[in-house]
């Protein structure tokens, strides 16, 4: 029984860069969406630019 606890502890502590990559991906997707919104809102035609 103590061996399985040690195995689970070792497995959970050695996850690698998974969480960091997820955070970077989500942040970059949000940043790209905000950048696209910021750039594309200048091309909106409101019919008041005579």
C-alpha positions in Angstrom: 0.0 0.0 0.0 2.7 2.6 0.8 4.3 1.8 -2.6 1.2 2.8 -4.5 1.0 6.1 -2.6 4.6 6.8 -3.5 3.9 6.0 -7.2 0.9 8.3 -7.3 2.9 11.1 -5.6 5.7 10.7 -8.1 3.4 10.6 -11.1 1.4 13.7 -10.0 4.6 15.7 -9.3 6.1 14.9 -12.7 3.6 16.4 -15.1 6.0 18.4 -17.2 5.2 21.7 -18.9 1.5 20.8 -19.6 -0.1 23.5 -17.5 2.3 26.2 -18.7 1.7 25.3 -22.3 -2.1 25.4 -21.7 -1.9 28.9 -20.1 0.3 30.2 -22.9 -2.0 28.8 -25.6 -5.1 30.3 -24.0 -3.4 33.7 -23.4 -2.2 33.8 -27.0 -5.6 32.9 -28.4 -7.2 35.7 -26.3 -4.5 38.1 -27.3 -5.0 37.2 -31.0 -8.8 37.7 -30.7 -8.3 41.1 -29.0 -5.8 42.2 -31.6 -8.1 41.1 -34.4 -11.0 43.0 -32.9 -8.8 46.1 -32.4 -7.5 46.1 -35.9 -10.8 45.2 -37.6 -12.9 47.7 -35.8 -11.1 50.4 -37.9 -12.5 48.9 -41.1 -16.1 49.1 -39.9 -18.3 51.3 -42.1 -20.9 53.3 -40.1 -22.0 55.5 -43.1 -20.8 58.6 -41.3 -17.4 59.1 -42.9 -18.4 61.6 -45.6 
